[in-house]
Amino acid sequence: MTATISKVEVFGVAMPLVGTFTSGGVSKSATKCVVVRLTDSDGGIGISSIDPSGRAKSPNTAQELAAAVRDRLGPAMIGEDPVNINRMFEIAAKLIPTQPSAAAAMEMACIELVCRRTGMAFHDYVGGAVLDEVLFNAWVGELPPDEAAAEAKQWQDAGFKSMKIKVGNDVAKDSARVAAVRDAVGSDVKLRMDANQQCNVEQALALCHAVKSCDMQLFEQPTPKDDLEGLAKVRREGGIAIMADESISDHESLIRVINADCADFVKFGITQAGGLLPSARMISTAEAAGLQVVMGHGFGLDLSTIAEIMIGATSRNILPGLECVGPLKVTDTVATTRLDIGKGSIALPSGPGLGIELDDAKLAQYNLSDQA
């Protein structure tokens, strides 16, 4: 008889950041996450984490997602076979239809449990890795040009081969920052810029023209997420490849972006996609449409980071320079060992599952209810 789920534990985590980070006009000094640990009737364990955006709104805040798994989805999964992910998604669709990230937390914990049972790494579950090493993308904040240049040089010296530069809607300041970074790192580093929806079409086009000589790899989400027509106009007239990020919230929204012909790249993380299997499907859809994928999200725990590293190694359609760099932004980990991506690359983790264990003392130390 197949072992079934016998226990579901849910932990809200408020992990302090190494400083205050501002993105898209929202500042935060901690990242709020949800950790799930499953136990099956044979004593097997499966773990996962999800990391909602700091701009998440009800019912998709970290506290609400934790409650959804703890109070609704978790109890319904007791006695279920963790192998049957389709059954899990059916249950989630009935109980928590507006909280797909909570279903993602359960899905990944089920998959991690199954991978541990069989000795597979997480990436083997979706067909295996094609890369032995993955690269990461650094970031430079909305800083004065000299500070931005210094920060970029530090990333380059550490080993990073690509980085994103945060921009807002002040063309003069933004273009000066981008130019200073390009001068500091030379031509060997790929540069991206990210507006986090802060530009209108005119501002975005003006910035594209102002940094024309800086050899930008891509411009991430210049316009508001629902303005796909505006995004398409920037793509047609700006001369820089465009990446949709906030415009992508699930598979359906990916199809809308494809149909709007408004992006050259698309970006999402596993939480954003709704789970490991939905992520794999979205990667395939993007590839079929001729769009490369940038994988990852900026604020996450080691668990979700390793999951994105592993799926990021399964397709050559994923652009080198993963953006799952949360461990570089947080002060600690809730695992017994800490993930080190500080040199800009890492050998592919081998599992089984995610290949890490939870630290119960750290889960208690960073309990979200104590710090919210």
Secondary structure as GFF3:
##gff-version 3
##sequence-region A 1 372
A	DSSP	beta_strand	5	23	.	.	.	ID=ss1
A	DSSP	beta_strand	26	40	.	.	.	ID=ss2
A	DSSP	beta_strand	45	50	.	.	.	ID=ss3
A	DSSP	alpha_helix	62	68	.	.	.	ID=ss4
A	DSSP	pi_helix	69	73	.	.	.	ID=ss5
A	DSSP	alpha_helix	74	77	.	.	.	ID=ss6
A	DSSP	alpha_helix	85	95	.	.	.	ID=ss7
A	DSSP	alpha_helix	100	118	.	.	.	ID=ss8
A	DSSP	three_ten_helix	122	126	.	.	.	ID=ss9
A	DSSP	beta_strand	133	135	.	.	.	ID=ss10
A	DSSP	beta_strand	138	140	.	.	.	ID=ss11
A	DSSP	alpha_helix	145	158	.	.	.	ID=ss12
A	DSSP	beta_strand	162	166	.	.	.	ID=ss13
A	DSSP	alpha_helix	171	185	.	.	.	ID=ss14
A	DSSP	beta_strand	190	194	.	.	.	ID=ss15
A	DSSP	alpha_helix	201	210	.	.	.	ID=ss16
A	DSSP	three_ten_helix	212	214	.	.	.	ID=ss17
A	DSSP	beta_strand	216	220	.	.	.	ID=ss18
A	DSSP	alpha_helix	228	238	.	.	.	ID=ss19
A	DSSP	beta_strand	242	244	.	.	.	ID=ss20
A	DSSP	alpha_helix	251	260	.	.	.	ID=ss21
A	DSSP	beta_strand	265	268	.	.	.	ID=ss22
A	DSSP	alpha_helix	270	273	.	.	.	ID=ss23
A	DSSP	alpha_helix	276	288	.	.	.	ID=ss24
A	DSSP	beta_strand	292	295	.	.	.	ID=ss25
A	DSSP	alpha_helix	302	312	.	.	.	ID=ss26
A	DSSP	three_ten_helix	326	328	.	.	.	ID=ss27
A	DSSP	beta_strand	345	347	.	.	.	ID=ss28
A	DSSP	alpha_helix	360	365	.	.	.	ID=ss29
A	DSSP	alpha_helix	368	371	.	.	.	ID=ss30
###
